[in-house]
Amino acid sequence: MRQSNLYVILFSAILTIVLGGLLAATSVGLGPIQAKSVELDTKGQILAAVMEVPEGADVLALYDKVIKSEVLNYKGETVTTDADGNKVVAEKVEIGKQFKKPAEDRLYPIFKFYGEEATDEIKSYILPVYGNGLWDNIWGYIALNTKGTEIEGAVFAHAGETPGLGARITSEEVQSRFAGKELYNEQGEFVSVEMLKGENNPPSKLDEHHVDGMSGATLTGNGVTDMLRNYFKYYQPYFNKKEGATAAL
């Protein structure tokens, strides 16, 4: 009986070690593949905020051709190293992790779009945004004109919004509603952009600062509104430093 128990224990231990080793090896082997997948998805979303990515296009090559980036601090100043002295790269800044920090301690990536012809002139700025939906986090990329006053495109994603309701923020039909919306009123005051309650609101309510909402998804819409307002404020110091920027908040 003792031999039988010892055998079972040894067999279980060896099996655990072998399986653990195999899982570790698999994880290490898949690591680069997973990282490449995340990179493709992220850069694809950034590009989608400003242009239609051709089907079958080499996303990474296209991104390198038309996008340049930098990292900012809360004051709108360029940051090249983190608190530990390590070089910071905009594409590697994890917005979700930054979101957990106080706003004044975060890093803020900004992406500059030079047009599909890749000229020397910046055509748009793309800002990553992050917030809370109904059930979980929501995030996205918002393209602004060079003055930081008008939305030119939007791409949203979510972790757990309700299918057919809040999850519709990922649809092109909903995202397209944000294009052309203004962040400032005629007096130059910051008002941001608000997603309204309900859907098919009358044209009188859908002015340059208001977007039609989604039926049955008011709380997700509120999350989008709050997310945009917050991040537009975070990035405004950067635009205020630029020639032609509107009045500071």
C-alpha positions as CSV (number, residue, x, y, z in Angstrom):
1,M,0.0,0.0,0.0
2,R,2.8,2.4,0.9
3,Q,4.5,1.7,-2.5
4,S,1.2,2.3,-4.3
5,N,0.8,5.7,-2.6
6,L,4.4,6.6,-3.2
7,Y,3.9,5.7,-6.9
8,V,0.8,7.8,-7.2
9,I,2.5,10.8,-5.5
10,L,5.6,10.6,-7.7
11,F,3.6,10.1,-10.9
12,S,1.4,13.1,-10.0
13,A,4.4,15.2,-9.3
14,I,6.2,14.2,-12.5
15,L,3.0,14.8,-14.5
16,T,2.5,18.2,-13.0
17,I,6.1,19.2,-13.7
18,V,5.9,18.0,-17.3
19,L,2.6,19.7,-18.0
20,G,3.7,22.9,-16.3
21,G,6.8,22.9,-18.5
22,L,4.8,22.3,-21.6
23,L,2.4,25.1,-20.7
24,A,5.2,27.5,-20.0
25,A,6.9,26.6,-23.2
26,T,3.7,27.1,-25.1
27,S,3.1,30.5,-23.5
28,V,6.6,31.6,-24.3
29,G,6.3,30.4,-27.9
30,L,2.9,32.1,-28.4
31,G,4.1,35.3,-26.8
32,P,5.5,37.0,-29.9
33,I,2.4,35.9,-31.9
34,Q,0.0,37.4,-29.3
35,A,2.1,40.6,-29.2
36,K,2.0,40.9,-33.0
37,S,-1.8,40.4,-32.9
38,V,-2.3,43.1,-30.3
39,E,0.0,45.4,-32.4
40,L,-2.0,44.8,-35.5
41,D,-5.3,45.4,-33.7
42,T,-4.1,48.6,-32.0
43,K,-2.6,50.1,-35.1
44,G,-5.5,49.1,-37.2
45,Q,-7.9,50.9,-34.9
46,I,-5.7,54.0,-34.9
47,L,-5.7,54.1,-38.7
48,A,-9.5,53.4,-38.9
49,A,-10.1,56.6,-37.0
50,V,-8.8,58.6,-40.0
51,M,-9.0,56.5,-43.1
52,E,-10.5,53.4,-44.6
53,V,-7.9,50.7,-44.4
54,P,-7.9,48.7,-47.7
55,E,-8.8,45.0,-47.3
56,G,-5.6,42.9,-47.3
57,A,-3.4,45.9,-46.6
58,D,-0.2,45.6,-44.7
59,V,-1.4,47.4,-41.7
60,L,2.0,47.7,-40.0
61,A,3.7,49.1,-43.1
62,L,0.8,51.5,-43.8
63,Y,0.9,52.7,-40.2
64,D,4.7,53.4,-40.3
65,K,4.1,55.3,-43.5
66,V,1.4,57.7,-42.4
67,I,1.6,57.9,-38.6
68,K,4.1,59.4,-36.2
69,S,3.7,59.6,-32.5
70,E,4.8,61.1,-29.2
71,V,3.9,60.9,-25.5
72,L,2.7,63.8,-23.4
73,N,2.3,64.5,-19.8
74,Y,-0.7,66.2,-18.1
75,K,0.7,69.6,-19.0
76,G,0.8,68.8,-22.7
77,E,4.6,68.5,-22.6
78,T,6.5,65.9,-24.6
79,V,7.8,63.0,-22.5
80,T,10.7,60.8,-23.7
81,T,11.3,58.7,-20.6
82,D,9.3,57.3,-17.7
83,A,9.8,57.7,-14.0
84,D,12.5,55.0,-14.1
85,G,14.4,56.6,-17.0
86,N,13.2,54.1,-19.5
87,K,12.3,55.3,-23.0
88,V,8.6,55.6,-23.6
89,V,7.0,54.7,-26.9
90,A,3.5,55.9,-27.6
91,E,2.4,52.6,-29.2
92,K,3.4,50.7,-26.1
93,V,1.7,52.9,-23.5
94,E,-1.1,50.8,-22.1
95,I,-4.0,53.2,-21.8
96,G,-6.0,50.8,-19.5
97,K,-3.2,50.8,-17.0
98,Q,-2.7,54.5,-17.2
99,F,-6.5,55.0,-16.6
100,K,-6.0,53.5,-13.1
101,K,-3.6,56.3,-12.1
102,P,-4.6,59.9,-11.1
103,A,-5.0,62.0,-14.3
104,E,-2.0,64.2,-13.5
105,D,0.3,61.1,-13.3
106,R,-0.6,59.5,-16.5
107,L,1.2,59.3,-19.9
108,Y,-0.9,60.5,-22.9
109,P,0.1,59.1,-26.3
110,I,-0.8,61.2,-29.3
111,F,-0.7,60.0,-32.9
112,K,-0.1,62.3,-35.9
113,F,-1.7,61.4,-39.2
114,Y,0.2,62.7,-42.3
115,G,-2.4,61.7,-44.9
116,E,-2.6,58.7,-47.2
117,E,0.0,60.3,-49.4
118,A,2.3,60.7,-46.4
119,T,3.1,64.3,-46.9
120,D,5.2,66.5,-44.5
121,E,2.0,68.2,-43.2
122,I,0.0,66.8,-40.3
123,K,-3.6,66.2,-41.4
124,S,-5.1,65.0,-38.1
125,Y,-4.3,64.1,-34.5
126,I,-5.6,60.8,-33.0
127,L,-6.2,60.6,-29.3
128,P,-6.7,57.3,-27.4
129,V,-9.6,57.5,-24.9
130,Y,-10.7,55.2,-22.1
131,G,-13.6,55.1,-19.7
132,N,-16.4,53.2,-18.0
133,G,-19.4,51.7,-19.8
134,L,-22.4,50.0,-18.3
135,W,-20.7,46.7,-17.4
136,D,-17.0,47.2,-18.0
137,N,-14.5,49.5,-19.6
138,I,-14.9,51.2,-23.0
139,W,-12.2,52.8,-25.1
140,G,-11.3,54.0,-28.5
141,Y,-9.5,56.4,-30.8
142,I,-10.7,59.9,-31.8
143,A,-9.3,61.8,-34.7
144,L,-9.4,65.6,-34.3
145,N,-8.5,68.4,-36.8
146,T,-5.1,70.1,-36.3
147,K,-6.6,72.7,-34.0
148,G,-8.1,70.1,-31.7
149,T,-11.5,71.6,-32.1
150,E,-13.5,69.2,-34.4
151,I,-13.9,65.4,-34.5
152,E,-13.0,63.9,-37.8
153,G,-13.4,60.2,-37.0
154,A,-14.0,57.8,-34.1
155,V,-13.5,54.2,-33.3
156,F,-14.8,52.6,-30.2
157,A,-14.4,49.2,-28.5
158,H,-15.7,47.6,-25.3
159,A,-15.1,44.8,-22.8
160,G,-18.6,43.7,-22.0
161,E,-21.4,46.0,-23.2
162,T,-24.8,44.4,-24.0
163,P,-25.0,42.9,-27.5
164,G,-27.4,44.8,-29.7
165,L,-27.5,47.7,-27.2
166,G,-24.4,49.3,-25.8
167,A,-22.2,47.1,-27.9
168,R,-23.3,49.0,-30.9
169,I,-20.6,51.6,-30.1
170,T,-18.4,49.4,-32.3
171,S,-20.6,49.7,-35.3
172,E,-19.6,52.0,-38.1
173,E,-23.1,53.5,-38.2
174,V,-22.9,54.7,-34.6
175,Q,-19.2,55.8,-34.8
176,S,-19.9,57.9,-38.0
177,R,-22.3,60.1,-36.0
178,F,-19.3,61.8,-34.3
179,A,-17.6,63.1,-37.4
180,G,-18.0,66.8,-37.8
181,K,-19.0,67.5,-34.2
182,E,-17.4,70.5,-32.5
183,L,-15.8,70.7,-29.1
184,Y,-16.3,74.5,-28.7
185,N,-19.3,76.7,-29.0
186,E,-19.5,79.9,-30.9
187,Q,-18.2,81.8,-27.9
188,G,-15.1,79.7,-27.8
189,E,-16.2,77.9,-24.7
190,F,-15.4,74.2,-24.3
191,V,-18.7,72.1,-24.3
192,S,-17.4,68.8,-25.7
193,V,-19.8,66.4,-27.4
194,E,-22.7,64.6,-25.8
195,M,-24.4,61.4,-26.8
196,L,-28.1,61.9,-26.3
197,K,-30.6,59.6,-24.5
198,G,-32.6,57.5,-26.9
199,E,-32.4,57.2,-30.7
200,N,-33.9,58.9,-33.7
201,N,-33.9,62.2,-31.8
202,P,-35.3,65.2,-33.8
203,P,-32.9,67.2,-35.9
204,S,-33.4,70.2,-33.6
205,K,-31.5,68.3,-30.9
206,L,-28.7,67.0,-33.1
207,D,-26.6,70.1,-33.4
208,E,-22.8,70.3,-33.7
209,H,-22.3,69.3,-30.1
210,H,-24.9,66.4,-29.8
211,V,-24.9,62.9,-31.2
212,D,-27.9,60.7,-31.6
213,G,-27.9,58.0,-28.8
214,M,-28.6,54.3,-28.9
215,S,-32.0,52.7,-27.9
216,G,-31.8,50.9,-24.6
217,A,-28.1,51.9,-24.0
218,T,-28.3,55.2,-22.1
219,L,-25.7,54.3,-19.6
220,T,-23.2,53.2,-22.2
221,G,-23.9,56.5,-24.1
222,N,-23.3,58.4,-20.8
223,G,-20.0,56.6,-20.5
224,V,-19.0,57.6,-24.0
225,T,-19.9,61.2,-23.2
226,D,-17.9,61.3,-20.0
227,M,-14.9,59.5,-21.6
228,L,-14.7,62.0,-24.4
229,R,-15.2,65.1,-22.2
230,N,-12.4,63.9,-19.9
231,Y,-9.8,63.1,-22.5
232,F,-10.5,66.2,-24.6
233,K,-9.7,68.1,-21.4
234,Y,-6.5,66.1,-20.8
235,Y,-5.2,66.8,-24.2
236,Q,-6.2,70.4,-24.5
237,P,-3.0,71.8,-22.9
238,Y,-1.1,70.3,-25.8
239,F,-3.4,72.0,-28.4
240,N,-3.3,75.2,-26.5
241,K,0.4,75.3,-27.0
242,K,0.0,75.0,-30.7
243,E,-0.4,78.0,-33.0
244,G,-4.0,78.6,-33.8
245,A,-5.4,76.8,-30.8
246,T,-8.6,78.1,-29.3
247,A,-8.8,79.6,-25.8
248,A,-7.7,77.5,-22.9
249,L,-10.4,75.7,-20.8
